[in-house]
């Protein structure tokens, strides 16, 4: 799904309008560490994490 873009299409279809209305680009991002996340959580794989500036269309 990630490689062929179908996940992005699904995500935009279901959440795109809400994300645009939320004006996420105009908000302050507060990063929090979560010590409860498993060590195997792929934090460095940017494909898996929402990036408002690059995704909200």
N, CA, C and O of each residue as an XYZ file, in Angstrom:
228
protein
N       0.816     -1.199      0.000
C       0.000      0.000      0.000
C       0.863      1.268      0.000
O       0.522      2.253     -0.655
N       1.959      1.238      0.723
C       2.825      2.415      0.763
C       3.544      2.624     -0.561
O       3.652      3.750     -1.046
N       4.031      1.547     -1.137
C       4.808      1.659     -2.378
C       3.961      2.101     -3.563
O       4.413      2.899     -4.384
N       2.745      1.596     -3.658
C       1.925      1.924     -4.829
C       1.056      3.171     -4.635
O       0.321      3.560     -5.543
N       1.137      3.798     -3.456
C       0.401      5.033     -3.207
C      -1.047      4.841     -2.794
O      -1.749      5.824     -2.557
N      -1.517      3.590     -2.700
C      -2.922      3.370     -2.361
C      -3.241      3.796     -0.927
O      -4.368      4.199     -0.641
N      -2.268      3.712     -0.030
C      -2.521      4.165      1.342
C      -2.739      5.680      1.368
O      -3.663      6.161      2.025
N      -1.900      6.427      0.662
C      -2.066      7.884      0.619
C      -3.420      8.262      0.024
O      -4.081      9.173      0.522
N      -3.832      7.581     -1.021
C      -5.136      7.861     -1.631
C      -6.261      7.574     -0.645
O      -7.188      8.372     -0.508
N      -6.182      6.430      0.046
C      -7.188      6.070      1.045
C      -7.239      7.122      2.150
O      -8.313      7.589      2.527
N      -6.058      7.489      2.667
C      -5.965      8.457      3.760
C      -6.566      9.795      3.342
O      -7.351     10.378      4.090
N      -6.210     10.286      2.164
C      -6.733     11.558      1.673
C      -8.242     11.498      1.447
O      -8.959     12.457      1.732
N      -8.712     10.374      0.936
C     -10.145     10.228      0.680
C     -10.938     10.320      1.976
O     -11.998     10.946      2.011
N     -10.437      9.704      3.037
C     -11.181      9.638      4.289
C     -10.879     10.778      5.257
O     -11.740     11.130      6.063
N      -9.705     11.354      5.204
C      -9.312     12.356      6.193
C      -8.865     13.689      5.601
O      -8.691     14.654      6.344
N      -8.679     13.767      4.314
C      -8.139     14.969      3.685
C      -8.928     16.235      3.989
O      -8.336     17.255      4.342
N     -10.245     16.192      3.859
C     -11.061     17.390      4.101
C     -10.953     17.840      5.552
O     -10.839     19.036      5.818
N     -10.986     16.914      6.480
C     -10.866     17.264      7.903
C      -9.511     17.868      8.210
O      -9.406     18.817      8.988
N      -8.482     17.322      7.602
C      -7.126     17.834      7.831
C      -6.998     19.251      7.285
O      -6.389     20.110      7.924
N      -7.562     19.498      6.119
C      -7.503     20.854      5.561
C      -8.249     21.844      6.458
O      -7.767     22.952      6.693
N      -9.420     21.449      6.960
C     -10.191     22.334      7.840
C      -9.471     22.586      9.163
O      -9.641     23.646      9.765
N      -8.672     21.626      9.619
C      -7.962     21.765     10.898
C      -6.787     22.732     10.811
O      -6.237     23.114     11.844
N      -6.389     23.138      9.612
C      -5.279     24.073      9.400
C      -4.037     23.637     10.180
O      -3.470     24.425     10.938
N      -3.623     22.407     10.000
C      -2.479     21.875     10.742
C      -1.190     22.626     10.447
O      -0.321     22.721     11.313
N      -1.054     23.160      9.244
C       0.158     23.913      8.910
C       0.288     25.176      9.756
O       1.398     25.660      9.978
N      -0.826     25.707     10.224
C      -0.804     26.930     11.009
C      -0.687     26.696     12.505
O      -0.737     27.648     13.283
N      -0.535     25.464     12.915
C      -0.460     25.140     14.342
C       0.974     24.902     14.779
O       1.870     24.684     13.963
N       1.161     24.950     16.079
C       2.472     24.683     16.661
C       2.602     23.192     16.918
O       1.724     22.576     17.523
N       3.696     22.621     16.456
C       3.958     21.203     16.664
C       4.754     21.029     17.950
O       5.807     21.641     18.128
N       4.248     20.199     18.834
C       4.941     19.892     20.081
C       5.307     18.416     20.038
O       4.432     17.551     20.051
N       6.580     18.140     19.987
C       7.044     16.748     19.939
C       7.211     16.227     21.360
O       7.817     16.883     22.207
N       6.675     15.058     21.606
C       6.769     14.432     22.918
C       7.403     13.059     22.780
O       7.071     12.306     21.864
N       8.298     12.737     23.669
C       8.843     11.388     23.717
C       7.826     10.489     24.396
O       7.137     10.913     25.324
N       7.731      9.262     23.942
C       6.813      8.302     24.542
C       7.610      7.080     24.962
O       7.912      6.227     24.128
N       7.955      6.979     26.233
C       8.748      5.851     26.698
C       7.994      4.521     26.640
O       8.593      3.460     26.815
N       6.690      4.575     26.395
C       5.887      3.353     26.337
C       5.908      2.697     24.954
O       5.462      1.560     24.804
N       6.421      3.402     23.948
C       6.491      2.807     22.611
C       7.455      1.632     22.623
O       8.514      1.701     23.248
N       7.098      0.565     21.942
C       8.026     -0.565     21.841
C       9.303     -0.149     21.108
O       9.273      0.742     20.260
N      10.387     -0.774     21.426
C      11.680     -0.469     20.794
C      11.629     -0.662     19.279
O      12.377     -0.012     18.550
N      10.761     -1.541     18.802
C      10.677     -1.835     17.369
C       9.821     -0.830     16.589
O       9.672     -0.967     15.375
N       9.260      0.168     17.263
C       8.451      1.166     16.570
C       9.324      1.885     15.540
O      10.372      2.426     15.894
N       8.909      1.897     14.283
C       9.749      2.458     13.210
C       9.700      3.989     13.153
O       9.177      4.561     12.196
N      10.237      4.639     14.164
C      10.185      6.099     14.238
C      10.921      6.780     13.093
O      10.571      7.900     12.721
N      11.918      6.137     12.534
C      12.721      6.745     11.471
C      12.148      6.546     10.071
O      12.697      7.071      9.102
N      11.059      5.799      9.951
C      10.460      5.562      8.635
C       9.406      6.639      8.367
O       8.246      6.483      8.747
N       9.806      7.711      7.725
C       8.932      8.865      7.500
C       7.667      8.516      6.713
O       6.673      9.237      6.804
N       7.684      7.439      5.953
C       6.491      7.045      5.184
C       5.321      6.722      6.098
O       4.168      6.805      5.676
N       5.597      6.356      7.341
C       4.556      5.895      8.256
C       3.968      6.996      9.131
O       3.019      6.746      9.874
N       4.505      8.189      9.058
C       4.093      9.264      9.952
C       3.542     10.426      9.141
O       4.121     10.831      8.133
N       2.432     10.943      9.591
C       1.775     12.039      8.885
C       2.620     13.309      8.948
O       3.079     13.708     10.018
N       2.818     13.927      7.811
C       3.552     15.192      7.697
C       2.587     16.204      7.080
O       2.358     16.164      5.871
N       2.020     17.106      7.874
C       0.989     18.016      7.350
C       1.395     18.783      6.100
O       0.609     18.850      5.155
N       2.573     19.356      6.058
C       2.963     20.191      4.921
C       3.055     19.400      3.625
O       2.771     19.934      2.553
N       3.445     18.148      3.711
C       3.649     17.372      2.492
C       2.435     16.551      2.086
O       2.379     16.069      0.955
N       1.466     16.379      2.972
C       0.358     15.484      2.661
C      -0.983     16.173      2.444
O      -1.753     15.765      1.575
N      -1.267     17.191      3.206
C      -2.587     17.814      3.086
C      -2.690     18.544      1.749
O      -1.943     19.488      1.492
N      -3.595     18.114      0.920
C      -3.760     18.714     -0.418
C      -5.120     19.362     -0.523
O      -5.457     19.923     -1.566
